[in-house]
Amino acid sequence: MSKTPAASIRVAVDIGGTFTDLAAVDTRTGERWFAKSSTTPDNPTRGIANCLAKLGKPGGHFEIFVHGTTLVINACLEKDGAKTALITTEGFRDVLEIGRGNRTESFNYLFWRHEPFVSREYRLEARERMNSRGEAVKPLDEAHLRQVLDVARAKGAEAIAICFLHSYRNPAHEQRAAEIAKAHSNWFVTSSHELSREYREYERSSTVVLNAFVGPKVSRYVENLEALLAGQGFNGRFFLMESNGGVADAATIKQLPALLMESGPVGGIAGSIKLGESIDRKNLLTFDMGGTTAKAALVEDGVVSFDSLYYVGGFEHGYPLQTSVVDVVEVGAGGGSIAWIDELGALRIGPKSAGAHPGPSAYGLGNDQPTVTDANIHLGRLNPESFLRVDMKIDPSLSKKALEKLGAQLGYNAQQMAAGIIQIANVTMSGALRRVSIERGKDPRDFTVVAYGGNGPLHAAELAEELGVKSLIIPRMPAHYSAFGMLLADARYDASQTWTSELVEESDKVAGLAEALTKLQDQLTQSVTASLGAQKNLRFEDYAEMR
């Protein structure tokens, strides 16, 4: 894609639950800019437009624009997506509901299993069959498939997810079914082999359904953002932050939006890895505390941990996503997290947040419930006169009033309530750091904490002390660090393939594994070339999950 000769500015925008952050750098001069605006949940691009206006640079000067968003994870958790139909092999329509057939909470008498994203009436069957070797034992009945698509259209389906048995070995039937579906109606169509070439029918079905569920929403969002940037003269490259710690082009994300599932938290992790490399600190505990949540991740020897199977909504009641996702632990403790008293008279923090609007009590926008930010303001830990560079008036007296109101229920004054809120929030957040370190068999004392986000540095010293960590890094402009980290992320494309064999020294077995890896590398090279053009400095990282 062509760009103007003056295009030397790289821009990244991270949308959080409370604030939208922008970081930009001129690659010629080294000059940096930062901007912040309240997140606008009703129209997220408005928050981006506000940040671009504060930046004050013509879009034609942008070489690269990178974006991270929580749009996908929020759509899944809130069940706010497209009406999706699943087309699967005849006899397997209930795989999505049967799942693993296990009970994830064995001793919970009140255990409940989640409702599938696609109800049974929208789970339709196609006549076809591949065996486990990828051989067609029953050809795809195209006439019957068209009848099935007619049923889906009559039911008002907006997206079609296709998952056939053993398509990870041979996707020919899925590919043909997708061609027919795209020609049949103007709906979002996605197939399981595009996202995962691994076995496990339930996990692949869930993955493709999640992709279809958010597909139309993400496509519209990306197109609106492209229009916003084009309206400002932008003619550079547009990337989005993926869950795997890299970035991908907009065209890829429009077809595979599930890759954005944990797009929001990973920008700061990518930045922390680069920061650690520059100062020879390769063992890191990253801690990102924003306005809504706090997130922790572990980086060992410069490499962040990954999950090849991620559960949207948690393992106990969540939905499996069979793609590469950075191992992040998230807790509902951010600056906007609301303090409340439960039915037993105990003080609780979060997970409900005051969000961008009305925000903490100090904003004066109608919230009379104290938040973690109100506690920090009242204790003098946060300067209301220079509050995050946002054009808003902060009133400490409103924080005190909210703290006094809640404290009256427990017999505490505002000072005591504020201290209690900070203490409980710290306990919750130290738990997240313990989960990514101690519970993974790692000693946190061997790591350096990198704290960022609008609230991270306010709590980092106490958390480091709690864990026995003796080294703490707070980067410059920590409130914009997730956005800045996106500017340091590499383009990354992942591919996986199930290959079953005993690991023995027989030459044909070893040759088969080498051939499988070579095919994956060729596949990734084609993907990169199609998206970014020919690249000279490709780096391949091979991983194997064995048992």
PEPEZI-V678188 format. One record per backbone hydrogen bond with DSSP energy under -0.5 kcal/mol. CO is the residue of the C=O (numbers start at 1). NH is the residue of the N-H. E is the energy in kcal/mol with one decimal. If there is no record, write none. Layout:
CO,NH,E + CO,NH,E
//
This chain:
4,7,-2.1 + 6,8,-1.3 + 8,27,-2.8 + 9,11,-0.5 + 9,63,-3.0 + 9,64,-1.1 + 10,25,-2.1 + 11,66,-2.8 + 12,23,-2.4 + 13,68,-2.3 + 14,16,-0.7 + 14,21,-2.9 + 17,356,-0.7 + 18,39,-2.5 + 19,16,-2.4 + 19,21,-0.5 + 20,37,-2.2 + 21,14,-2.6 + 22,35,-2.0 + 23,12,-2.7 + 24,33,-2.4 + 25,10,-2.9 + 25,27,-0.7 + 26,30,-2.9 + 31,26,-2.7 + 33,24,-2.3 + 35,22,-2.8 + 37,20,-3.5 + 39,41,-0.7 + 40,43,-1.4 + 43,46,-2.2 + 43,47,-0.6 + 44,47,-0.6 + 44,48,-1.4 + 45,49,-2.6 + 46,50,-2.2 + 47,51,-1.8 + 48,52,-2.6 + 49,53,-2.2 + 50,54,-1.8 + 51,55,-2.1 + 52,56,-2.1 + 52,57,-0.5 + 58,61,-1.9 + 59,62,-1.7 + 61,8,-1.1 + 61,9,-2.4 + 61,63,-0.5 + 63,237,-2.0 + 64,11,-2.8 + 65,239,-3.0 + 66,13,-2.4 + 67,241,-2.9 + 68,15,-2.1 + 69,264,-0.7 + 70,74,-2.3 + 71,75,-2.1 + 72,76,-2.1 + 73,77,-2.5 + 74,78,-2.4 + 75,80,-2.6 + 76,79,-0.8 + 79,81,-0.7 + 82,84,-0.7 + 83,158,-3.4 + 83,159,-1.6 + 85,87,-0.5 + 85,161,-2.9 + 86,88,-0.6 + 86,124,-3.2 + 87,163,-2.3 + 88,126,-2.9 + 89,92,-2.2 + 92,95,-1.3 + 94,97,-0.8 + 94,98,-2.7 + 95,99,-2.5 + 98,101,-1.5 + 102,104,-0.6 + 105,108,-1.5 + 107,109,-0.9 + 108,111,-1.7 + 117,119,-0.5 + 119,122,-1.6 + 120,123,-1.5 + 122,86,-2.0 + 122,124,-0.8 + 124,88,-2.5 + 126,90,-2.1 + 126,128,-1.0 + 127,141,-2.3 + 129,137,-2.2 + 129,138,-1.8 + 131,134,-2.2 + 135,131,-2.4 + 135,137,-0.6 + 138,129,-2.1 + 140,142,-1.2 + 141,145,-2.1 + 142,146,-2.0 + 143,147,-1.4 + 144,148,-2.1 + 145,149,-2.4 + 146,150,-1.8 + 147,151,-1.7 + 148,152,-2.2 + 149,153,-2.5 + 150,154,-2.4 + 151,155,-1.6 + 152,157,-2.3 + 153,156,-1.4 + 158,188,-1.7 + 159,85,-2.5 + 160,190,-2.3 + 161,87,-3.1 + 162,192,-2.3 + 163,89,-0.7 + 164,167,-1.7 + 166,169,-1.5 + 166,170,-1.3 + 171,175,-2.9 + 172,176,-2.2 + 173,177,-2.6 + 174,178,-2.5 + 175,179,-1.9 + 176,180,-2.2 + 177,181,-2.5 + 178,182,-2.5 + 179,183,-1.7 + 180,184,-1.2 + 181,185,-1.4 + 185,187,-1.7 + 188,160,-3.5 + 190,162,-2.2 + 191,194,-1.2 + 191,195,-0.6 + 192,195,-1.2 + 192,196,-2.6 + 197,498,-2.1 + 200,204,-2.2 + 201,205,-2.5 + 202,206,-2.7 + 203,207,-2.2 + 204,208,-2.4 + 205,209,-2.1 + 206,210,-2.4 + 207,211,-2.0 + 208,212,-2.2 + 209,213,-2.8 + 210,214,-1.7 + 211,215,-1.0 + 212,216,-0.7 + 213,82,-3.0 + 214,218,-2.7 + 215,219,-2.7 + 216,220,-2.3 + 217,221,-2.1 + 218,222,-3.0 + 219,223,-2.4 + 220,224,-2.5 + 221,225,-2.2 + 222,226,-2.7 + 223,227,-2.2 + 224,228,-2.2 + 225,229,-2.5 + 226,230,-2.7 + 227,231,-2.2 + 228,232,-0.6 + 229,232,-1.0 + 229,234,-2.4 + 230,233,-1.8 + 232,59,-1.6 + 232,60,-0.6 + 237,65,-2.7 + 237,239,-0.5 + 238,250,-1.3 + 239,67,-1.5 + 240,248,-2.2 + 242,245,-1.2 + 243,326,-2.7 + 246,242,-3.2 + 247,492,-1.9 + 248,240,-2.7 + 249,253,-1.8 + 250,254,-2.2 + 251,255,-1.1 + 252,256,-2.3 + 256,259,-1.8 + 257,260,-2.2 + 258,261,-1.7 + 259,243,-2.8 + 260,263,-2.3 + 262,266,-0.8 + 264,267,-0.7 + 265,269,-0.7 + 266,270,-2.3 + 267,271,-2.1 + 268,272,-2.2 + 269,273,-2.2 + 270,274,-1.7 + 271,275,-2.5 + 272,276,-2.9 + 273,277,-2.0 + 274,278,-1.7 + 275,279,-1.0 + 276,279,-0.5 + 276,281,-3.1 + 277,280,-0.7 + 282,284,-0.7 + 282,302,-2.8 + 283,448,-2.1 + 284,286,-0.5 + 284,299,-3.1 + 285,450,-2.4 + 286,297,-1.5 + 287,289,-0.6 + 287,452,-2.5 + 288,290,-0.6 + 288,295,-2.8 + 289,455,-2.6 + 289,456,-1.1 + 290,335,-2.8 + 291,336,-2.9 + 292,334,-0.5 + 293,290,-2.4 + 294,331,-2.6 + 295,288,-2.8 + 296,329,-2.6 + 297,286,-2.2 + 298,305,-1.5 + 299,284,-2.6 + 300,303,-1.5 + 303,300,-2.6 + 305,327,-2.8 + 307,325,-2.4 + 310,312,-0.6 + 310,321,-3.1 + 311,313,-0.6 + 311,314,-1.8 + 312,319,-1.7 + 314,318,-1.5 + 319,312,-2.8 + 321,310,-2.5 + 321,323,-1.5 + 325,307,-3.1 + 326,328,-1.3 + 328,330,-0.5 + 329,296,-2.4 + 331,294,-2.3 + 331,333,-2.1 + 334,337,-1.5 + 335,373,-2.8 + 336,354,-2.8 + 337,372,-1.2 + 338,350,-2.3 + 340,348,-3.4 + 342,345,-2.0 + 346,342,-2.4 + 348,340,-2.4 + 352,338,-2.5 + 354,359,-1.9 + 360,363,-1.8 + 361,364,-1.8 + 362,395,-2.3 + 366,368,-0.6 + 370,339,-2.9 + 371,375,-1.9 + 372,376,-2.2 + 373,377,-2.5 + 374,378,-2.5 + 375,379,-1.9 + 376,381,-2.1 + 376,382,-1.1 + 377,380,-1.4 + 382,384,-0.7 + 383,386,-1.2 + 384,387,-0.5 + 386,388,-1.2 + 387,390,-1.9 + 390,392,-2.4 + 394,396,-0.6 + 395,398,-1.3 + 395,399,-0.9 + 396,400,-2.2 + 397,401,-2.2 + 398,402,-2.1 + 399,403,-2.3 + 400,404,-2.6 + 401,405,-2.0 + 402,406,-2.0 + 403,407,-2.8 + 404,408,-1.8 + 406,409,-1.3 + 407,410,-1.4 + 407,411,-1.3 + 407,412,-2.4 + 413,417,-2.4 + 414,418,-2.6 + 415,419,-2.1 + 416,420,-2.3 + 417,421,-2.5 + 418,422,-2.1 + 419,423,-2.2 + 420,424,-2.4 + 421,425,-2.4 + 422,426,-2.4 + 423,427,-1.9 + 424,428,-2.2 + 425,429,-2.3 + 426,430,-2.7 + 427,431,-1.4 + 428,432,-1.0 + 429,433,-1.7 + 430,434,-2.3 + 431,435,-2.0 + 432,436,-1.4 + 433,437,-0.7 + 434,437,-0.6 + 434,439,-2.5 + 437,440,-1.3 + 437,442,-3.0 + 438,441,-1.8 + 442,444,-0.7 + 443,446,-2.2 + 444,447,-1.7 + 448,285,-2.8 + 449,451,-0.6 + 449,473,-3.3 + 450,287,-2.9 + 451,475,-0.5 + 452,289,-2.0 + 453,457,-0.6 + 455,458,-0.8 + 455,459,-0.8 + 456,459,-1.3 + 456,460,-1.4 + 457,461,-0.5 + 459,463,-1.9 + 460,464,-2.9 + 461,465,-2.3 + 462,466,-2.1 + 463,467,-1.7 + 464,468,-0.7 + 464,469,-2.4 + 465,468,-0.7 + 471,449,-2.1 + 473,451,-2.5 + 473,475,-0.5 + 475,478,-0.6 + 477,480,-1.9 + 478,453,-2.7 + 478,481,-1.2 + 480,484,-2.4 + 481,485,-2.9 + 482,486,-1.1 + 483,487,-0.8 + 484,487,-1.0 + 484,488,-0.5 + 485,488,-1.1 + 485,489,-0.5 + 486,489,-0.8 + 490,247,-1.7 + 502,504,-1.5 + 506,509,-0.7 + 506,510,-2.0 + 507,511,-2.5 + 508,512,-1.7 + 509,513,-1.8 + 510,514,-2.3 + 511,515,-2.4 + 512,516,-2.0 + 513,517,-2.2 + 514,518,-2.3 + 515,519,-2.2 + 516,520,-1.9 + 517,521,-2.3 + 518,522,-2.4 + 519,523,-2.4 + 520,524,-2.4 + 521,525,-2.4 + 522,526,-2.1 + 523,527,-1.9 + 524,528,-2.7 + 525,529,-2.5 + 526,530,-2.4 + 527,531,-1.7 + 528,532,-3.6 + 528,533,-0.6 + 529,533,-1.6 + 536,538,-0.7 + 544,546,-0.6
//
